[in-house]
Amino acid sequence: MVLDILQIKERLKHRFPFLLIDRVLELEEGVKCTALKNVTVNEPFFQGHFPESPIFPGVLIVEALAQTGGIAGYALSDSGGKDLTFFAGFDKVKFKKPVIPGDQLILKSEFIKKKMNIWFLTGEAFVDDKLVARADFKLATIPTP
């Protein structure tokens, strides 16, 4: 299943400038998701990270992987996707290569398990089929206030 930006916004509560997924390329609901992020020099964080040598912040790569996992997990939500989803932790984060403006980031997140309201996932990010980052992470869902 492929999702465009409008369908992504139906599943994630993030909005500009923090929505970090441009398109879903492949989705197996409740199992895994592959998404795309076009990295452009016009993004606000490049003004300070770093103006003379812009690098996509690693923490935002991990956030983009979590958003990709949130798309895959939408079908697992006990409230039909109305819950808020938060980071509950991340482990084994590795950054292999800088991501720069003009790169197309391919994000892959896969479910490991769900325990009550905690989702356990693993993710990898690629540019030109080369691994640039990986992480294991947990997402927690809570009812929308």
C-alpha positions as CSV (number, residue, x, y, z in Angstrom):
1,M,0.0,0.0,0.0
2,V,1.3,3.5,-0.9
3,L,0.2,6.6,1.0
4,D,0.5,10.2,-0.1
5,I,1.0,13.1,2.3
6,L,-2.7,13.6,2.9
7,Q,-3.1,10.0,3.9
8,I,-0.1,10.2,6.1
9,K,-1.6,13.2,7.9
10,E,-4.7,11.2,8.6
11,R,-2.5,8.7,10.5
12,L,0.0,10.9,12.2
13,K,-0.7,14.0,14.4
14,H,2.6,15.6,13.4
15,R,2.6,18.8,11.2
16,F,5.1,21.1,9.6
17,P,7.9,21.5,10.5
18,F,7.9,18.2,12.4
19,L,6.2,15.9,10.0
20,L,9.2,14.1,8.5
21,I,7.7,11.7,6.1
22,D,6.8,12.7,2.5
23,R,5.4,9.5,1.2
24,V,4.9,5.9,2.2
25,L,6.3,3.5,-0.4
26,E,5.2,0.2,1.2
27,L,3.0,-0.6,4.1
28,E,2.1,-3.9,5.7
29,E,-0.2,-2.7,8.4
30,G,0.8,-3.8,11.9
31,V,4.0,-5.3,10.6
32,K,6.3,-2.9,8.7
33,C,6.5,0.4,6.7
34,T,8.9,1.9,4.2
35,A,8.7,5.7,3.8
36,L,10.5,8.4,2.0
37,K,11.9,11.8,3.2
38,N,13.2,14.3,0.7
39,V,15.9,16.2,2.4
40,T,15.9,19.9,1.2
41,V,18.2,22.8,2.1
42,N,15.0,24.9,2.8
43,E,14.2,23.0,6.0
44,P,14.4,25.3,9.1
45,F,17.0,23.3,11.1
46,F,19.7,23.8,8.4
47,Q,20.0,27.4,9.4
48,G,21.8,26.3,12.5
49,H,22.9,22.6,11.8
50,F,25.3,23.7,10.2
51,P,25.1,26.7,7.9
52,E,28.5,26.1,6.2
53,S,28.1,22.4,6.1
54,P,24.4,21.4,6.4
55,I,23.8,18.0,7.9
56,F,20.4,16.4,8.7
57,P,20.3,16.0,12.5
58,G,20.7,12.4,13.6
59,V,18.0,12.8,16.2
60,L,15.5,13.7,13.4
61,I,16.5,10.6,11.5
62,V,15.5,8.6,14.6
63,E,12.3,10.7,14.8
64,A,11.5,9.9,11.1
65,L,12.0,6.2,11.8
66,A,9.6,6.5,14.7
67,Q,7.0,8.3,12.5
68,T,7.4,5.5,10.0
69,G,6.8,3.0,12.8
70,G,3.7,5.0,13.8
71,I,2.3,4.6,10.3
72,A,2.8,0.8,10.5
73,G,1.3,0.7,14.0
74,Y,-1.8,2.7,13.2
75,A,-3.8,-0.5,12.6
76,L,-2.7,-1.8,16.1
77,S,-4.0,1.2,18.0
78,D,-6.8,0.2,20.4
79,S,-8.6,3.4,19.7
80,G,-8.6,3.3,15.9
81,G,-5.6,5.7,15.6
82,K,-6.9,8.3,17.9
83,D,-4.2,7.7,20.6
84,L,-1.2,9.9,21.0
85,T,2.1,8.1,20.3
86,F,5.3,9.1,22.1
87,F,8.9,7.9,22.2
88,A,9.3,5.5,25.2
89,G,13.0,4.8,24.6
90,F,15.6,4.0,22.0
91,D,18.6,1.7,22.0
92,K,21.5,0.6,19.7
93,V,21.4,3.9,17.7
94,K,24.1,4.0,15.1
95,F,24.9,6.7,12.6
96,K,27.0,5.5,9.7
97,K,27.1,8.4,7.2
98,P,25.9,12.1,7.2
99,V,22.6,12.9,5.4
100,I,22.8,16.2,3.5
101,P,20.4,18.3,1.5
102,G,19.5,16.7,-1.8
103,D,19.5,13.2,-0.3
104,Q,16.5,11.0,-0.4
105,L,16.1,9.2,2.9
106,I,14.5,5.8,2.8
107,L,13.1,4.8,6.2
108,K,12.2,1.3,7.1
109,S,10.6,0.4,10.5
110,E,9.4,-3.0,11.5
111,F,7.5,-4.3,14.5
112,I,9.0,-6.7,16.9
113,K,6.2,-6.9,19.5
114,K,3.4,-5.1,21.3
115,K,3.1,-5.3,25.1
116,M,0.1,-3.5,26.4
117,N,0.4,0.1,25.2
118,I,4.2,-0.2,24.3
119,W,5.3,-1.0,20.8
120,F,8.8,-2.4,20.2
121,L,10.3,-1.7,16.8
122,T,13.5,-1.6,14.8
123,G,14.4,0.8,12.1
124,E,17.0,1.5,9.4
125,A,17.6,4.5,7.2
126,F,19.2,4.4,3.8
127,V,20.5,6.9,1.2
128,D,21.3,5.4,-2.2
129,D,20.8,1.9,-0.8
130,K,23.6,2.6,1.8
131,L,22.7,2.3,5.5
132,V,23.1,5.7,7.1
133,A,21.5,5.0,10.5
134,R,19.7,2.3,12.5
135,A,17.9,2.1,15.9
136,D,15.8,0.0,18.1
137,F,13.0,2.0,19.7
138,K,9.8,1.8,21.8
139,L,6.7,3.9,21.2
140,A,4.0,4.3,23.9
141,T,0.4,5.1,23.1
142,I,-1.9,7.0,25.4
143,P,-5.5,8.1,24.9
144,T,-5.9,11.6,23.5
145,P,-6.8,14.0,26.3
